[in-house]
């Protein structure tokens, strides 16, 4: 993943999709701490689009995994 790809995804795919679904803004986008997600340009874009970025701590997969299972299992099953 390159930072430009992440920027383009949020700008051209994620945000328009959220608007199409008539999502109420602001929204929260949880990301891992990968360097491609943590750029100044991406932060500025998300501020402009009313998307709040929350970064999980690096190497915290074991800590957040139970949350993922609890929160997203019903959606995955559906």
C-alpha positions as CSV (number, residue, x, y, z in Angstrom):
1,X,0.0,0.0,0.0
2,X,1.2,3.5,-0.8
3,X,0.0,6.6,0.9
4,X,-1.3,7.9,-2.4
5,X,-3.5,4.8,-2.8
6,X,-5.0,5.3,0.7
7,X,-5.6,9.0,0.0
8,X,-7.3,8.2,-3.3
9,X,-9.4,5.4,-1.8
10,X,-10.8,7.7,0.9
11,X,-11.4,10.6,-1.4
12,X,-12.8,8.8,-4.4
13,X,-14.3,5.6,-3.0
14,X,-15.0,5.6,0.7
15,X,-16.4,9.2,1.1
16,X,-18.6,9.1,-2.0
17,X,-20.0,5.7,-0.8
18,X,-20.7,7.0,2.6
19,X,-22.5,10.0,1.1
20,X,-24.5,7.7,-1.2
21,X,-25.7,5.7,1.8
22,X,-26.7,9.0,3.4
23,X,-24.3,8.4,6.3
24,X,-24.4,11.0,9.1
25,X,-21.0,12.8,9.4
26,X,-18.7,12.9,11.2
27,X,-17.7,9.3,11.0
28,X,-14.8,7.4,12.7
29,X,-12.4,5.4,10.6
30,X,-10.2,3.0,12.6
31,X,-6.8,2.3,11.0
32,X,-3.7,0.5,12.0
33,X,-0.5,2.5,12.5
34,X,1.0,1.7,9.1
35,X,3.0,4.6,7.7
36,X,0.9,4.8,4.6
37,X,-2.1,5.7,6.8
38,X,-0.4,8.3,8.9
39,X,0.4,11.2,6.5
40,X,-0.3,14.9,6.7
41,X,-2.2,15.0,3.4
42,X,-4.5,12.1,4.6
43,X,-5.1,13.9,7.9
44,X,-6.0,17.1,6.1
45,X,-8.3,15.3,3.7
46,X,-10.1,13.6,6.5
47,X,-10.6,16.8,8.4
48,X,-12.1,18.4,5.2
49,X,-14.4,15.3,4.7
50,X,-15.4,15.2,8.4
51,X,-13.8,11.8,8.9
52,X,-12.1,11.2,12.3
53,X,-9.1,9.0,12.1
54,X,-8.4,6.7,15.1
55,X,-5.1,4.8,14.9
56,X,-4.7,1.5,16.8
57,X,-1.3,0.9,18.4
58,X,1.2,-1.1,16.4
59,X,1.3,-4.8,17.3
60,X,-2.0,-4.5,19.1
61,X,-3.8,-7.1,17.1
62,X,-4.1,-9.5,20.0
63,X,-5.6,-6.8,22.1
64,X,-8.2,-5.6,19.6
65,X,-9.1,-9.0,18.1
66,X,-11.8,-9.7,20.7
67,X,-13.4,-6.4,19.8
68,X,-13.3,-7.3,16.1
69,X,-15.0,-10.6,16.7
70,X,-17.7,-9.1,19.0
71,X,-18.5,-6.1,16.9
72,X,-18.2,-7.4,13.3
73,X,-19.1,-11.1,13.6
74,X,-22.9,-10.4,13.2
75,X,-22.2,-8.3,10.2
76,X,-19.9,-11.0,8.6
77,X,-22.5,-13.7,9.3
78,X,-25.2,-11.5,7.7
